[in-house]
Amino acid sequence: MSSSMRPLHKILAQTWVNHNPKWQYRLWKEEEVQELLLVYFSNLFSFCQVLPEQHKMHIYKYAILFYEGGVVASIAKECTMPIEEMIDVSQSFYVSDEQGIMASSRGHPICKRLLSEIGMILDQYGILDEYADNEFGERIIKEKIEEISKLMP
């Protein structure tokens, strides 16, 4: 997400471009995603200011998928095959921690609801230091994804 990428991340990013020439590649800058949060989920903007990088990235990925749709990949993951061989692109929502990718149609209700519910938790409890704890923050996100996914058709 940073405007200046490490050399290894440049190499890894290029693997996604090489294996997926028909797909548009975009490296989002943190400021661009923060603008999305300010417009669509303003209460998450402040929360992201105190989160560790890895949790901030989870929220950023869902904001990008909500706004734009498509496939979001971890910058630290190498792409070894075309996206169509990794996932069923006809699915409207897909998450794989193992592959380090998420895919969603634009404005998908799971993305919107996940971001909204994290925002409601923050409104209810405020920004607490315990939310910044790696295990706790990640568990909240995973639990919400599972809970919301079960409710979706």
C-alpha positions in Angstrom: 0.0 0.0 0.0 2.9 2.3 0.5 4.0 4.6 -2.3 7.5 3.3 -2.0 7.7 -0.5 -2.4 10.6 -2.7 -1.2 12.5 -4.4 -4.0 11.1 -7.9 -3.0 7.6 -6.5 -3.1 8.2 -5.1 -6.6 9.3 -8.5 -7.8 6.3 -10.2 -6.1 3.9 -7.6 -7.6 5.2 -8.3 -11.0 4.3 -12.0 -10.7 0.7 -11.0 -10.5 1.0 -8.8 -13.6 2.9 -11.6 -15.5 0.3 -14.3 -14.7 -2.7 -12.1 -15.3 -2.1 -10.0 -18.4 -5.9 -9.5 -19.0 -6.4 -8.1 -15.5 -5.9 -4.5 -14.5 -3.2 -4.1 -11.8 -3.4 -1.3 -9.4 -1.3 -0.6 -6.3 -3.4 1.5 -4.0 -1.7 4.2 -1.9 -2.7 4.4 1.7 -4.0 7.9 1.2 -6.4 6.7 -1.5 -7.8 4.1 0.8 -8.1 6.5 3.7 -10.2 8.7 1.4 -12.6 5.8 0.7 -12.9 5.3 4.5 -13.6 8.9 5.1 -16.4 8.9 2.5 -18.0 5.5 3.2 -16.9 4.5 6.7 -15.7 7.6 8.5 -15.6 6.0 11.9 -13.1 3.4 10.6 -10.7 6.1 9.5 -9.7 7.1 13.1 -9.6 3.4 14.2 -7.1 2.7 11.4 -4.8 5.4 12.7 -4.1 3.3 15.8 -4.1 -0.2 14.3 -1.0 -2.2 13.6 -0.3 -2.4 9.9 -1.6 -5.9 9.3 -5.0 -5.2 10.7 -5.2 -1.9 9.0 -4.6 -3.8 5.7 -7.5 -6.1 6.4 -9.9 -3.1 6.7 -8.3 -1.4 3.7 -8.8 -4.6 1.5 -12.5 -4.7 2.4 -12.9 -1.0 1.7 -11.2 -1.5 -1.8 -13.4 -4.5 -2.6 -16.5 -2.6 -1.5 -15.7 0.4 -3.6 -14.1 -1.2 -6.6 -14.6 -4.9 -6.6 -12.1 -7.3 -8.1 -9.3 -9.2 -6.5 -7.1 -7.9 -3.7 -3.8 -9.8 -3.0 -1.2 -9.5 -0.3 1.8 -7.7 -1.5 4.0 -10.3 0.2 2.5 -13.2 -1.8 3.9 -14.5 -5.1 1.4 -15.3 -7.8 2.2 -18.7 -9.4 -0.8 -19.1 -11.7 -3.6 -17.0 -13.3 -6.3 -15.8 -11.0 -8.9 -17.9 -12.8 -7.0 -21.1 -11.8 -6.9 -20.0 -8.1 -10.5 -19.0 -7.6 -13.9 -19.4 -9.2 -14.2 -15.9 -10.6 -18.0 -16.4 -10.9 -18.3 -16.3 -7.1 -19.4 -12.9 -5.9 -17.3 -13.2 -2.7 -14.1 -15.2 -1.9 -11.4 -15.2 0.8 -8.3 -17.4 1.1 -5.9 -16.7 3.9 -3.6 -19.4 2.5 -3.4 -17.8 -1.0 -3.4 -14.3 0.5 -6.2 -13.1 -1.8 -9.8 -11.8 -1.5 -12.2 -11.3 -4.3 -15.6 -9.6 -4.4 -18.0 -8.0 -6.7 -18.3 -4.2 -6.3 -20.4 -3.1 -3.4 -20.8 -6.7 -2.1 -23.1 -6.8 1.0 -20.5 -8.9 2.9 -17.9 -6.2 2.5 -20.3 -3.4 3.4 -21.7 -5.3 6.4 -18.3 -6.3 7.7 -17.0 -2.7 7.6 -20.3 -1.4 9.1 -20.3 -3.9 11.9 -16.6 -3.2 12.8 -17.7 0.5 12.8 -20.6 -0.3 15.1 -18.3 -2.1 17.5 -16.0 0.9 17.6 -19.0 3.2 18.2 -20.1 1.0 21.1 -16.8 0.4 22.8 -14.6 3.2 21.4 -11.0 2.8 20.3 -9.4 0.6 22.9 -5.8 -0.6 23.0 -7.0 -4.2 23.0 -8.4 -3.8 19.5 -4.9 -3.1 18.3 -3.7 -6.5 19.7 -3.0 -8.7 16.7 -4.9 -11.8 17.8 -7.9 -9.9 19.1 -8.3 -7.7 16.0 -7.8 -10.5 13.6 -10.3 -12.7 15.5 -13.0 -10.0 15.3 -12.6 -9.7 11.6 -12.6 -13.5 11.0 -15.6 -14.0 13.3 -17.6 -11.2 11.5 -16.7 -12.6 8.0 -18.0 -16.1 9.1 -21.1 -14.7 10.8 -22.0 -12.5 7.8 -21.2 -15.1 5.2 -23.7 -17.5 6.8 -26.5 -14.9 6.5 -25.8 -14.2 2.8 -27.7 -16.1 0.1 
